[in-house]
């Protein structure tokens, strides 16, 4: 089984892909993104990791933002994917598939029987 530290390293590496995938489903805010990723089986993402990643995606033109008034509480910064973001997401998904295919070519003693069995 992968250590929590190793899993977190891999998770950070694919965070832009994960965030763009989640946001493609509709505009959302950072806290909801973190909860959605936990719901998909990922480790909790600290705000110090999540919000800089979102800012980089916004600066690159992959996300657009607006403020939504809170219901009796503070407003929320909402994130929506742009056309450029959808193109980038498609590129990242293609790259990820190619990476997974390459990893699957590793010898069984390196990548493990589970990876080979499940065809990842």
C-alpha distances in whole Angstrom, upper triangle without the diagonal:
4,6,9,12,10,10,13,15,14,15,18,19,19,21,24,23,22,25,27,26,26,30,31,31,34,35,32,32,29,28,28,26,23,23,23,20,18,20,18,15,15,15,18,20,23,26,27,24,25,29,29,27,30,33,32,31,35,36,35,37,34,35,38,38,41,41,41,43,41,43,44,41,41,40,37,37,36,34,35,34,37,38,37,34,33,34,31,29,30,30,26,25,27,25,21,22,23,20,18,21,21,17,17,20,18,18,15,14,13,12,10,12,11,12,15,15,15,18,16
4,6,8,6,6,10,11,10,12,15,15,16,18,21,21,19,22,25,24,24,27,29,29,32,32,30,30,27,26,26,24,21,22,22,18,17,19,17,14,13,12,16,17,20,23,23,21,22,26,26,24,26,29,28,28,32,33,32,34,31,32,35,35,38,39,39,41,39,41,42,39,38,38,35,34,33,32,33,32,34,36,34,31,31,32,29,26,28,27,23,23,25,23,19,20,22,18,16,19,19,15,17,19,17,18,16,15,13,11,11,14,12,13,16,17,16,18,16
4,5,5,6,9,10,11,12,14,16,17,18,22,22,20,23,26,25,25,28,30,30,32,33,30,29,26,25,26,23,20,21,22,18,17,19,18,14,13,11,15,16,18,21,21,19,21,24,25,23,26,28,28,28,31,33,32,34,32,32,35,35,37,38,38,40,38,40,41,38,37,37,34,33,33,31,33,32,35,37,35,32,32,33,30,28,29,29,25,25,27,25,21,23,24,21,19,22,22,18,20,22,20,21,19,18,16,15,15,18,16,16,20,21,20,22,19
4,6,5,6,9,10,10,12,14,15,16,20,20,18,20,23,23,22,25,27,28,30,30,27,26,22,21,22,20,17,18,19,15,14,17,16,12,10,8,11,12,14,18,18,16,18,21,22,20,23,25,25,26,29,30,30,32,29,29,32,32,34,34,35,36,35,36,37,34,33,33,30,30,30,28,30,30,33,34,33,30,30,31,28,26,28,28,24,24,26,24,21,23,25,21,20,24,23,20,22,24,22,24,22,21,19,17,18,20,18,18,22,23,22,23,20
4,5,5,6,9,10,11,13,15,15,19,20,18,20,23,23,23,26,28,29,30,30,28,26,23,22,23,21,18,20,20,17,16,19,18,15,12,10,12,12,14,17,16,14,17,20,20,19,22,24,23,24,27,28,28,31,28,29,31,31,34,34,35,37,35,37,38,35,33,33,30,30,30,28,30,30,32,34,32,29,30,31,27,26,28,27,23,24,26,24,21,23,24,21,20,24,23,20,22,24,22,24,23,21,19,18,19,22,20,20,23,25,23,24,21
4,5,5,6,9,10,11,13,14,18,18,17,19,22,22,23,25,27,28,30,30,28,27,24,23,24,21,19,21,21,17,17,19,18,15,12,11,14,14,16,19,18,16,18,21,21,19,22,24,23,24,27,28,28,30,28,28,31,32,34,35,36,38,37,39,40,37,35,35,32,31,30,28,30,29,31,33,31,28,28,29,26,24,26,25,21,21,23,21,18,20,21,17,17,20,19,16,18,21,18,20,19,18,15,14,16,19,17,16,20,22,20,21,18
4,5,5,6,9,10,11,12,16,15,14,17,19,19,19,22,24,25,27,27,25,24,21,21,21,18,16,17,17,13,13,16,14,11,9,8,11,12,14,17,17,15,16,19,20,18,20,23,22,22,25,27,26,28,26,26,29,29,32,33,33,35,34,36,37,34,33,32,29,28,28,26,27,26,29,30,29,25,26,27,24,22,23,23,19,19,21,19,16,18,20,16,15,19,19,16,18,21,19,21,20,19,17,15,16,18,16,15,19,20,19,20,16
4,5,5,6,9,10,10,14,15,13,15,18,18,18,21,23,24,25,25,23,22,18,18,19,16,14,16,16,12,12,15,14,12,8,7,9,9,11,14,14,11,12,16,16,14,17,20,19,20,23,24,24,26,24,24,27,27,29,30,31,33,31,33,35,32,30,30,26,25,25,23,25,24,27,29,27,24,25,26,23,21,23,23,19,19,22,20,17,20,21,18,18,21,21,18,21,23,22,24,23,23,20,18,19,22,20,19,23,24,22,23,19
4,5,5,6,9,10,13,14,14,16,18,19,19,22,24,25,27,27,25,23,20,20,21,18,16,19,19,15,15,19,17,15,12,10,12,11,13,16,14,11,14,17,16,14,17,20,18,19,22,23,23,25,23,24,27,27,30,31,32,35,34,36,37,34,32,31,28,26,26,24,26,25,27,29,26,23,25,25,22,20,22,21,17,19,21,18,16,19,19,16,16,20,19,16,19,22,20,22,22,22,18,17,19,22,20,19,22,24,22,22,19
4,5,5,6,9,12,12,11,14,16,16,17,20,21,23,25,25,24,23,20,21,21,18,16,18,18,14,15,17,15,13,10,11,13,12,15,17,17,13,14,18,17,14,17,20,18,18,22,23,22,24,22,23,26,27,30,31,32,35,34,36,38,35,33,32,28,27,26,23,24,23,25,27,25,21,22,23,19,18,19,18,15,15,17,15,12,15,16,13,13,16,16,13,16,19,18,20,20,20,17,15,17,20,18,16,19,21,19,19,15
4,5,5,6,10,10,9,11,14,14,14,17,19,20,22,22,20,19,16,17,17,14,12,14,14,10,11,14,12,11,7,8,10,9,12,14,14,11,11,15,15,12,15,17,16,16,20,21,20,22,20,20,23,24,27,28,28,31,30,32,34,31,29,28,25,23,22,20,21,20,23,25,23,19,20,21,18,16,18,18,14,15,17,15,13,16,17,14,14,18,18,16,19,21,21,23,23,23,20,18,19,22,19,17,21,22,20,20,17
4,6,5,8,10,9,11,13,15,15,17,19,21,22,22,20,19,15,17,17,14,13,16,15,12,13,16,15,14,10,10,11,9,11,12,12,8,9,12,12,9,12,15,13,14,17,18,18,20,18,18,21,22,25,26,27,30,29,32,33,30,28,27,24,22,21,19,20,20,22,24,22,18,20,21,17,16,19,18,14,16,18,16,14,17,19,16,16,20,20,18,21,23,23,25,25,25,22,20,22,25,23,21,24,26,23,23,20
4,6,8,9,10,12,13,14,16,18,19,21,23,23,21,21,18,20,20,16,15,18,18,14,16,19,16,16,13,13,14,12,14,16,15,11,12,15,13,11,14,16,14,14,17,18,17,19,17,18,22,23,26,28,29,32,32,34,36,33,31,30,26,24,23,20,21,20,22,23,20,17,19,19,15,14,17,15,11,13,15,13,11,14,15,12,14,17,17,15,18,21,20,23,24,24,20,18,21,24,22,19,22,24,22,22,18
4,6,5,6,9,10,11,13,14,16,18,20,20,19,19,17,18,18,14,14,17,15,12,14,16,14,14,11,13,14,12,15,16,16,12,12,15,14,11,13,15,14,13,16,18,16,18,15,17,20,21,25,26,28,31,30,33,35,32,30,28,25,22,21,18,19,17,19,20,18,15,16,16,13,11,14,13,9,10,13,11,9,12,14,11,12,16,16,15,18,20,20,23,24,24,21,19,21,23,21,18,21,23,20,20,16
4,5,5,6,8,10,11,12,14,16,17,17,16,15,13,15,15,11,11,14,13,10,12,15,13,13,10,11,12,10,12,13,13,9,8,11,11,8,9,12,11,10,14,16,15,16,14,14,17,18,21,23,24,27,27,29,31,28,26,25,21,19,18,15,16,15,17,19,17,14,15,16,13,11,14,14,11,12,15,14,12,15,17,15,16,19,20,19,21,24,24,27,27,28,24,22,24,26,24,21,25,26,23,23,19
4,5,5,6,8,10,11,12,15,16,16,15,15,13,16,16,12,13,16,14,12,15,17,15,16,14,15,15,13,15,14,15,11,10,11,11,7,8,11,9,7,11,13,11,13,10,11,15,16,19,21,23,26,26,29,31,29,26,24,20,18,16,13,14,12,14,15,14,10,12,13,10,8,12,11,8,11,14,12,12,15,17,15,17,20,20,20,23,25,25,29,29,30,27,24,27,29,26,23,26,28,25,24,20
4,6,5,6,9,10,11,13,15,16,16,16,15,17,16,12,14,16,14,12,15,16,14,15,13,15,16,14,17,17,18,14,12,15,14,11,11,14,13,10,14,16,14,15,11,12,16,18,21,23,24,28,28,30,33,30,28,26,22,20,18,15,14,12,14,15,13,10,11,12,9,6,9,9,6,7,11,10,9,12,14,13,14,17,18,18,20,23,23,27,27,28,25,22,25,26,24,21,24,25,22,21,17
4,6,5,6,9,10,12,14,14,14,14,13,14,13,9,10,12,10,8,11,12,10,12,10,12,13,12,15,15,16,13,11,13,14,11,11,15,14,12,15,17,16,17,13,13,17,18,21,22,23,26,26,28,30,28,26,24,20,18,16,14,14,12,15,17,16,12,12,14,12,9,12,13,10,10,13,13,11,14,16,15,15,19,20,19,21,24,25,28,27,29,26,23,24,26,23,21,24,24,21,21,17
4,5,5,6,8,10,11,11,10,11,10,12,11,7,9,12,10,8,12,13,12,14,12,14,13,11,14,13,15,12,9,11,12,9,8,11,11,9,11,14,14,14,11,10,13,14,17,18,19,22,22,25,27,25,23,21,17,15,13,10,10,10,13,15,14,11,11,14,12,9,13,14,11,12,16,16,14,17,19,19,19,22,23,23,25,28,28,31,31,32,29,26,28,30,27,24,27,28,25,25,21
4,5,5,6,9,10,11,11,12,12,15,13,10,12,15,12,11,15,16,14,17,15,17,17,15,17,17,18,15,12,13,14,11,9,12,12,9,11,14,12,12,8,8,12,13,16,19,20,23,24,26,29,27,25,22,18,16,13,10,9,7,10,11,11,7,8,10,9,6,10,11,9,10,14,14,13,16,18,18,19,22,23,23,25,28,29,32,32,33,30,27,29,31,28,25,28,29,25,25,21
4,6,5,7,10,11,12,14,14,15,13,10,13,14,11,10,14,14,12,15,14,17,17,16,19,19,20,17,14,16,17,14,13,16,16,12,14,18,16,15,12,12,15,16,19,21,21,25,25,27,30,28,26,24,20,18,15,12,11,9,12,13,13,10,9,12,10,7,10,12,10,9,13,14,13,14,17,17,17,20,22,22,23,26,27,31,30,32,29,26,28,28,25,23,26,26,23,22,19
4,5,6,8,9,9,11,11,12,10,7,10,11,8,8,12,11,10,13,13,15,15,14,17,17,19,16,13,15,16,14,12,15,16,13,15,18,17,17,13,12,14,15,17,19,18,22,21,23,26,24,23,21,17,15,13,10,10,9,13,15,15,12,11,15,14,11,13,16,13,13,17,18,16,18,21,21,20,23,25,25,26,29,30,33,32,34,31,28,29,30,27,25,28,28,24,24,21
4,5,5,6,6,9,10,12,10,8,11,13,10,11,15,15,14,17,16,18,17,16,18,17,19,17,13,14,16,13,10,14,14,11,12,16,15,14,10,9,11,11,14,15,16,19,20,22,25,23,21,18,15,13,10,7,6,6,10,12,13,10,10,13,13,10,13,16,14,14,18,19,18,20,23,23,23,26,28,27,29,32,33,36,35,37,34,31,33,34,30,28,31,31,28,27,24
4,5,8,9,12,14,16,13,11,15,16,13,14,17,16,15,19,18,21,20,19,21,20,22,20,17,17,19,16,13,16,17,13,14,17,16,14,11,10,12,13,16,18,18,22,22,24,28,26,24,21,18,16,13,10,7,6,9,10,12,9,7,11,11,9,11,14,13,13,16,18,17,18,21,22,22,25,27,27,28,31,32,36,35,37,34,31,33,33,30,28,30,31,27,26,24
4,7,9,12,14,15,12,11,14,14,11,13,16,15,14,18,18,20,20,19,22,21,24,21,18,19,21,18,16,19,19,16,17,20,20,18,14,13,14,15,17,18,18,21,21,23,26,25,24,21,18,16,13,11,9,9,12,13,15,12,11,15,15,12,14,17,16,15,19,21,19,20,24,24,24,26,29,28,29,32,34,37,36,38,36,32,33,34,30,28,31,31,27,27,24
4,6,10,13,14,11,11,15,15,12,14,18,16,17,20,20,22,21,20,22,21,23,21,18,18,20,18,15,18,19,16,15,19,19,17,14,11,12,12,13,15,14,17,18,20,23,22,21,18,15,14,10,8,7,8,11,13,15,13,12,16,16,14,16,19,19,18,21,23,22,24,27,27,27,29,32,32,33,36,37,40,39,41,39,35,36,37,34,32,34,34,31,30,28
4,7,10,12,10,10,14,14,13,15,18,17,18,21,20,22,20,19,20,18,21,20,16,15,18,16,13,15,17,14,13,17,17,15,13,10,9,9,10,11,11,14,15,17,20,19,18,14,11,10,6,5,4,7,11,14,15,13,13,17,17,15,18,21,20,20,23,24,24,26,28,29,29,31,33,33,34,37,39,42,41,43,40,37,38,39,36,34,37,37,33,33,30
4,7,9,7,7,10,11,10,13,15,15,16,19,18,19,17,16,17,15,18,17,13,13,16,15,12,14,16,14,14,17,18,17,14,11,11,9,10,11,10,13,13,15,18,16,15,12,9,8,5,5,7,10,13,16,18,15,16,19,18,17,20,22,20,21,24,25,24,26,29,29,28,32,33,33,34,37,38,41,40,41,39,36,37,38,35,33,36,36,32,33,30
4,6,6,6,9,10,11,13,15,15,17,19,18,18,15,14,14,12,15,15,11,10,14,13,10,12,15,14,13,17,18,17,15,12,12,9,10,9,9,12,12,14,17,14,12,10,6,6,5,6,9,12,15,19,19,16,18,21,20,18,22,24,22,22,26,26,25,27,30,29,29,33,34,33,35,38,38,41,41,42,39,36,37,39,35,34,37,37,34,34,31
4,5,5,6,9,10,11,13,14,16,17,15,15,12,10,11,8,11,11,7,7,11,10,8,11,13,13,13,16,17,17,15,12,13,11,12,12,12,15,14,17,18,16,13,12,8,8,8,8,11,13,17,20,20,17,18,21,20,18,22,23,21,22,25,25,23,26,29,28,28,31,32,31,33,36,36,39,38,39,36,33,35,36,33,32,35,36,32,33,29
4,5,5,6,9,10,11,12,15,16,14,14,11,10,10,9,12,12,9,10,13,13,12,14,17,16,16,20,21,21,19,16,17,14,15,14,14,15,13,15,17,14,13,12,9,10,10,11,14,16,20,23,23,20,21,25,23,21,24,26,23,24,27,27,25,28,31,29,29,32,34,32,34,37,37,40,39,39,36,34,35,36,33,32,35,35,32,33,30
4,5,5,6,9,10,10,12,14,14,14,12,11,13,12,15,15,11,12,16,15,13,16,18,17,17,21,22,21,18,16,16,15,15,15,14,15,14,15,18,15,15,14,11,11,10,11,13,15,19,22,22,19,20,23,22,19,23,24,22,22,26,26,24,26,29,28,28,31,33,31,33,36,36,39,38,39,36,33,34,35,32,30,34,34,30,31,28
4,5,5,6,9,10,11,13,11,12,10,9,11,11,14,12,9,10,13,12,10,14,15,14,15,18,19,19,16,14,15,14,15,16,15,18,17,19,21,19,17,16,12,12,10,10,12,13,17,20,20,16,17,20,18,16,19,21,18,18,22,22,20,23,26,25,24,28,29,28,29,33,33,36,35,36,33,30,31,32,29,28,31,31,28,28,25
4,5,5,6,9,10,11,9,9,7,6,8,9,12,10,8,10,13,12,11,15,16,16,17,20,21,21,18,16,18,17,18,18,18,20,18,20,22,19,18,17,14,14,13,13,15,16,20,23,23,19,20,23,21,18,21,23,20,20,24,23,21,23,26,25,24,28,29,27,29,32,32,34,33,34,31,29,29,31,28,27,30,30,27,28,25
4,5,5,6,9,10,9,10,8,9,11,12,15,14,11,14,17,16,15,18,20,19,20,23,24,24,21,19,20,19,20,19,19,20,18,19,21,19,18,18,15,16,15,15,17,18,22,25,25,21,22,25,23,20,23,25,22,22,25,25,23,25,28,26,25,29,30,29,30,33,33,35,34,35,32,29,30,31,28,27,30,30,27,28,25
4,5,5,6,9,9,11,10,11,14,14,17,15,13,15,18,16,15,18,20,18,19,23,23,23,19,18,19,19,20,20,19,21,20,21,23,21,21,20,16,16,15,14,15,16,20,22,23,19,19,22,21,18,20,22,19,19,22,23,20,22,25,24,23,26,28,27,28,31,31,34,32,33,31,28,29,29,26,25,28,28,24,25,23
4,5,5,7,6,8,8,8,12,13,16,13,11,14,16,14,14,18,18,17,19,22,22,22,19,18,20,20,22,22,22,24,23,24,26,24,23,22,18,18,16,15,16,17,20,23,22,19,19,21,19,16,19,20,17,17,20,20,17,19,22,21,20,23,25,23,24,28,28,30,29,30,28,25,25,26,23,22,25,25,22,23,20
4,5,5,5,6,6,8,12,14,16,14,13,16,18,17,17,20,21,20,22,25,25,26,23,21,23,23,24,24,23,25,23,24,26,24,23,23,20,20,19,18,20,20,24,26,26,22,23,25,23,20,23,24,21,20,23,23,20,22,25,23,22,25,27,25,26,29,29,31,29,30,28,25,25,26,23,22,26,25,22,24,21
4,5,7,9,10,12,15,17,20,18,16,19,21,19,19,23,24,22,24,27,27,27,24,22,24,23,25,25,24,25,24,24,26,24,24,24,21,21,19,19,20,21,24,26,27,23,22,25,24,20,23,24,21,20,24,24,21,22,25,24,22,26,28,26,26,30,30,32,30,31,29,26,26,26,23,22,26,25,22,23,21
4,6,9,11,12,16,18,20,18,16,19,21,19,19,22,23,21,23,26,26,26,22,21,24,24,26,26,25,28,26,27,29,27,27,26,23,22,21,19,20,20,23,25,25,21,21,23,21,18,20,21,18,17,20,21,17,18,22,20,19,22,24,22,22,26,26,28,27,28,26,23,23,23,20,19,22,22,18,20,17
4,7,9,12,15,18,20,17,16,20,22,19,20,24,24,23,25,28,27,28,25,24,26,26,28,28,28,30,28,29,31,29,28,28,25,24,23,22,23,23,26,28,27,24,23,26,24,20,22,23,20,19,22,22,18,19,22,20,18,22,23,21,21,25,25,27,25,26,24,21,20,21,18,17,21,20,17,19,17
4,6,8,12,15,16,14,13,17,18,16,17,21,21,20,23,25,25,26,22,22,25,24,27,27,27,29,27,29,30,28,27,26,23,23,22,20,21,21,25,26,26,22,22,24,22,19,21,22,18,18,21,20,17,19,21,19,18,21,23,20,21,25,24,26,25,25,23,20,21,22,19,18,22,22,19,20,17
4,6,9,13,14,12,12,16,17,16,17,20,21,21,23,25,25,27,24,23,26,25,27,27,27,29,27,28,30,27,26,26,23,23,22,21,23,23,27,29,28,24,25,27,24,21,24,24,21,20,24,22,19,22,24,21,20,24,25,22,24,27,26,28,26,26,24,21,22,24,21,20,24,24,22,23,20
4,6,9,12,10,10,13,15,14,15,18,20,20,22,24,25,26,23,22,24,23,25,24,24,26,24,25,26,23,23,23,20,20,20,19,21,22,26,28,27,24,25,27,24,22,25,25,22,22,25,24,21,24,26,24,23,27,28,25,27,30,29,31,30,30,27,25,26,28,25,24,28,28,25,27,24
4,6,8,7,6,10,12,11,12,15,16,16,18,20,21,23,20,19,21,20,22,22,22,24,23,25,26,23,21,21,18,17,18,17,19,20,23,26,25,21,23,25,22,20,23,23,20,21,24,23,20,23,26,23,23,27,27,25,27,30,29,32,31,31,28,26,27,29,26,25,29,30,27,28,24
4,5,5,6,9,10,11,12,14,16,17,18,20,22,23,21,20,22,20,22,21,22,24,22,24,25,22,20,20,17,17,18,18,21,22,25,28,26,23,25,27,24,22,26,26,23,24,27,26,23,27,28,26,26,30,30,28,30,33,32,35,34,33,30,29,30,32,29,28,32,33,30,31,28
4,5,5,6,8,10,10,12,14,15,16,18,20,21,20,18,19,17,19,18,19,21,19,22,23,19,17,17,14,14,15,15,18,20,23,26,25,22,24,26,23,22,26,26,23,24,28,26,25,28,30,28,28,32,32,30,33,35,35,37,37,37,33,32,33,35,32,31,35,36,33,34,30
4,6,6,7,9,11,11,13,15,16,17,19,21,20,19,20,19,21,20,22,23,22,25,26,22,20,19,17,16,18,17,20,21,24,27,25,22,25,26,23,23,26,26,23,25,28,26,25,28,30,27,28,32,31,30,32,35,34,37,36,36,33,31,33,35,33,32,35,36,34,34,31
4,6,6,6,9,10,11,13,15,16,17,19,18,17,19,18,21,21,22,24,24,26,27,24,21,21,18,16,17,16,19,19,22,24,23,19,22,23,20,19,23,22,19,21,24,22,21,24,26,23,24,28,28,26,29,31,31,33,33,33,30,28,30,32,30,28,32,33,31,31,27
4,6,5,6,9,10,11,12,14,16,17,15,14,16,15,17,18,19,21,21,23,25,21,19,18,15,13,14,12,15,16,19,22,20,17,19,21,18,17,21,21,18,20,23,22,20,23,25,23,24,28,28,27,29,32,31,34,34,34,31,29,31,33,30,28,32,33,30,30,27
4,5,5,6,9,10,10,12,14,15,14,13,14,13,15,15,17,19,19,22,23,20,17,16,13,11,12,11,14,15,18,21,20,17,20,21,19,18,22,22,20,22,25,24,23,26,28,26,27,30,31,30,32,35,35,38,37,38,34,32,34,36,34,32,35,36,33,33,30
4,5,5,6,9,10,10,12,14,14,13,14,14,17,17,20,22,22,26,27,23,20,19,16,13,15,13,16,16,18,21,19,16,20,21,18,18,22,21,19,21,24,22,22,25,27,25,26,30,30,29,32,34,33,37,37,37,33,32,34,36,34,32,35,37,34,34,30
4,5,5,6,9,10,11,13,11,11,13,14,17,18,20,23,23,26,28,25,22,20,17,14,14,12,14,14,16,18,16,14,16,18,14,14,18,17,15,17,20,19,18,22,23,21,23,26,26,25,28,31,30,34,34,34,31,29,31,33,31,29,32,33,31,30,26
4,5,5,6,9,10,11,9,8,10,10,13,15,17,20,20,23,25,22,19,17,14,11,11,8,11,11,13,16,15,12,15,17,14,14,18,18,16,18,21,20,19,23,25,23,25,28,28,28,30,33,33,36,36,37,34,31,33,36,33,31,34,35,32,31,28
4,5,5,6,9,10,10,9,10,10,13,14,17,20,21,25,26,23,20,18,14,11,12,10,12,13,14,17,15,13,16,18,15,16,20,19,18,20,23,22,22,25,27,26,27,30,31,30,33,35,35,39,39,39,36,34,36,39,36,34,37,38,35,35,31
4,5,5,6,9,9,9,11,12,16,18,21,24,25,28,30,27,23,21,18,15,15,12,14,13,14,16,14,12,15,16,13,14,18,17,15,18,21,19,20,23,24,23,25,28,28,28,31,33,33,36,37,37,34,32,35,37,35,32,35,37,34,33,29
4,6,5,6,5,6,9,11,14,17,19,23,24,27,29,26,23,21,17,14,13,10,11,9,10,13,10,8,12,13,10,11,14,14,13,16,18,17,18,21,22,22,23,26,27,27,29,31,32,36,36,37,34,31,34,36,33,31,33,35,32,31,27
4,5,5,6,4,6,8,11,14,17,20,22,25,27,25,21,19,16,12,11,8,9,9,9,12,11,9,13,14,12,13,17,17,16,19,21,21,21,24,26,25,27,30,30,30,33,35,36,39,40,41,37,35,37,39,37,34,37,38,35,34,31
4,5,8,8,9,11,14,17,20,23,25,28,30,27,24,21,18,15,15,12,13,12,12,14,12,11,15,15,13,15,18,18,17,20,22,22,22,26,27,26,28,31,31,31,34,36,36,40,41,42,38,36,39,41,39,36,39,40,37,36,33
4,6,8,10,13,16,19,22,26,27,31,33,30,27,24,21,17,16,13,13,11,10,12,9,9,12,12,10,13,15,14,14,18,19,18,20,23,23,23,26,28,28,29,32,33,34,38,39,40,36,34,37,39,37,34,36,38,35,34,30
4,6,7,10,14,17,20,24,26,29,31,29,26,23,20,16,15,12,11,9,7,9,7,7,11,11,10,12,15,15,15,18,20,20,21,24,25,25,27,29,30,31,33,35,36,40,41,42,38,36,39,40,38,35,38,39,36,35,31
4,7,10,14,17,19,23,25,28,30,28,25,22,19,15,13,10,9,6,5,7,5,4,7,9,7,9,12,12,12,15,17,17,18,21,22,22,24,26,27,28,30,32,33,37,38,39,36,33,36,37,35,32,34,36,33,31,28
4,7,10,13,16,19,21,24,27,24,22,18,15,12,10,6,5,5,5,9,8,6,9,12,11,11,14,15,15,17,19,20,20,23,25,25,26,29,30,30,32,35,36,39,39,41,37,35,37,39,36,33,36,37,34,33,29
4,7,11,13,17,19,22,25,23,20,16,14,10,8,6,5,6,6,10,10,9,12,14,14,15,18,19,19,20,23,24,24,26,28,28,30,32,34,34,36,38,39,43,43,44,41,38,41,42,39,37,39,40,37,36,33
4,7,10,13,15,19,21,19,16,13,10,6,5,5,6,9,10,14,14,13,15,18,17,17,21,22,21,23,26,26,26,29,31,31,32,35,36,36,38,41,41,45,45,46,43,40,42,43,40,38,41,42,38,38,35
4,7,10,13,16,18,16,14,10,8,6,5,7,9,12,13,16,17,16,18,21,21,21,24,25,25,26,29,30,30,32,34,34,35,38,39,39,41,44,45,48,48,49,46,43,45,46,43,41,44,45,41,41,38
4,7,9,13,15,13,10,6,6,5,6,9,11,15,16,20,21,19,21,24,24,24,27,28,27,29,32,32,32,35,37,36,37,40,42,41,43,46,46,50,49,50,47,44,46,48,44,43,46,46,43,43,39
4,6,9,12,11,9,5,5,6,7,10,12,16,18,21,23,21,23,26,26,25,28,30,29,30,33,34,33,35,38,38,38,41,43,42,44,47,47,50,50,51,48,45,46,48,44,43,46,46,42,43,40
4,7,9,8,7,4,7,9,10,14,16,20,22,25,27,25,26,30,29,28,32,34,32,33,37,37,36,39,41,41,41,44,46,45,47,50,50,53,53,53,51,48,49,50,47,45,49,49,45,45,43
4,6,5,5,4,7,10,11,15,18,21,24,27,29,26,28,31,31,29,33,35,33,34,37,38,36,39,42,41,41,44,46,45,46,49,50,53,52,52,50,47,48,49,45,44,48,47,44,45,42
4,5,8,8,10,14,14,18,20,24,26,30,31,29,30,34,33,32,35,37,36,36,39,40,39,41,44,43,43,46,48,47,48,51,52,54,53,54,51,48,49,50,47,46,49,49,45,46,43
4,7,9,12,15,17,21,23,27,29,33,34,32,33,37,36,35,38,40,38,39,42,43,41,44,47,46,45,49,50,49,50,54,54,56,55,56,53,50,51,52,49,48,51,51,48,49,46
4,7,9,13,15,18,21,25,28,31,32,30,31,35,34,32,36,38,36,36,40,40,39,41,44,43,43,46,48,46,48,51,51,54,53,53,50,48,49,50,46,46,49,49,46,47,44
4,7,10,13,16,19,23,25,29,30,27,29,32,31,30,34,35,34,35,38,38,37,40,42,41,41,45,46,45,46,50,50,52,51,52,49,46,47,49,46,45,48,48,45,46,43
4,7,9,13,16,20,22,25,26,24,26,29,28,28,31,33,31,32,36,36,35,37,40,39,39,43,44,43,45,48,48,51,50,51,48,45,47,48,45,43,47,47,44,44,41
4,6,10,13,16,19,22,23,21,23,26,25,24,27,29,27,28,32,32,31,34,36,35,36,39,40,39,41,44,44,47,47,47,45,42,43,45,41,40,43,43,40,40,37
4,7,10,13,16,19,20,18,20,23,22,21,25,26,24,26,29,29,29,31,34,33,34,37,38,37,39,42,43,46,45,46,43,40,42,43,40,39,42,42,39,39,36
4,7,10,13,17,17,15,17,20,19,18,22,24,22,23,27,27,26,29,32,31,32,35,36,36,37,40,41,44,44,45,42,39,40,42,39,37,40,40,37,37,34
4,7,10,13,14,11,13,16,16,15,18,20,19,20,23,24,23,26,28,28,28,31,33,32,34,37,38,41,41,42,39,36,38,39,36,34,37,38,34,34,31
4,7,10,11,9,10,14,14,13,16,18,17,18,21,22,22,24,27,27,28,30,32,32,34,36,37,41,41,42,39,36,38,39,36,34,36,37,33,33,30
4,7,8,5,7,10,10,9,12,14,14,15,18,19,19,21,24,24,25,27,29,29,31,34,35,38,39,40,37,34,36,37,34,32,34,35,32,31,28
4,5,5,6,9,10,10,12,14,15,16,18,20,20,22,24,25,26,29,30,31,33,35,36,40,40,42,39,36,38,40,37,34,36,37,34,33,30
4,5,5,6,9,10,11,13,14,15,17,19,20,21,23,24,26,27,29,30,32,34,36,39,40,42,39,36,38,39,37,34,36,37,33,32,29
4,5,5,6,9,10,11,12,14,15,16,18,20,21,22,24,26,27,28,30,32,34,37,38,40,37,34,37,38,36,33,35,36,33,31,28
4,5,5,6,9,10,10,12,14,15,16,18,20,20,22,24,25,26,28,30,32,35,36,38,35,32,34,36,33,30,32,34,30,29,26
4,5,5,6,9,10,10,12,14,15,17,19,20,21,23,24,26,27,29,31,35,35,37,34,31,33,34,32,29,31,32,28,27,24
4,5,5,6,9,10,11,12,14,16,17,18,20,21,23,25,26,28,30,33,34,36,33,31,33,34,32,29,30,32,29,27,24
4,5,5,6,9,10,10,12,14,15,16,18,20,21,22,24,26,28,31,32,34,31,28,31,32,30,27,29,30,27,25,22
4,5,5,6,9,10,10,12,14,15,16,18,20,21,22,25,26,30,30,32,29,26,29,30,27,24,26,28,24,23,20
4,5,5,6,9,10,11,12,14,15,17,19,20,21,23,25,29,30,32,29,26,28,29,27,24,25,27,24,21,19
4,5,5,6,9,10,11,12,14,15,17,18,20,22,24,27,28,30,27,25,28,29,27,24,25,27,24,22,19
4,5,5,6,9,10,10,12,14,15,16,18,20,22,25,26,28,25,22,25,26,24,21,23,25,22,20,17
4,5,5,6,9,10,11,12,14,15,16,19,21,24,25,27,24,21,23,24,22,19,21,22,19,17,14
4,5,5,6,9,10,11,13,14,16,17,19,23,24,26,24,21,23,24,23,19,20,22,19,17,14
4,5,5,6,9,10,11,12,14,16,17,21,22,24,21,19,22,23,22,18,20,22,20,17,14
4,5,5,6,9,10,10,12,14,16,19,20,22,19,16,19,20,19,15,17,19,17,14,11
4,5,5,6,9,10,11,13,15,18,19,22,19,16,18,19,17,14,15,17,14,12,9
4,5,5,6,9,10,11,13,17,18,21,18,16,19,20,19,15,15,18,16,13,11
4,5,5,6,9,10,11,15,16,18,15,13,16,18,17,13,14,17,16,13,10
4,5,5,6,9,10,14,14,16,14,11,13,15,13,10,11,14,12,9,6
4,6,5,7,9,13,14,16,14,12,14,15,14,11,11,13,12,9,7
4,5,5,7,11,13,15,12,11,14,15,15,12,12,15,15,12,10
4,5,6,9,10,12,9,7,10,12,12,9,10,13,13,11,8
4,5,8,9,11,10,7,9,10,10,7,7,10,10,7,6
4,6,8,11,10,9,11,12,13,10,9,12,13,10,10
4,6,8,6,6,9,11,12,10,9,13,14,12,11
4,5,5,6,8,9,12,10,9,13,15,13,13
4,5,5,5,6,9,8,7,10,12,12,12
4,6,5,8,11,11,10,13,15,15,15
4,6,9,11,10,11,14,15,15,14
4,7,8,6,8,11,12,11,10
4,5,6,7,9,10,11,11
4,6,5,6,9,10,11
4,5,5,6,8,9
4,6,5,6,6
4,6,5,7
4,6,8
4,6
4
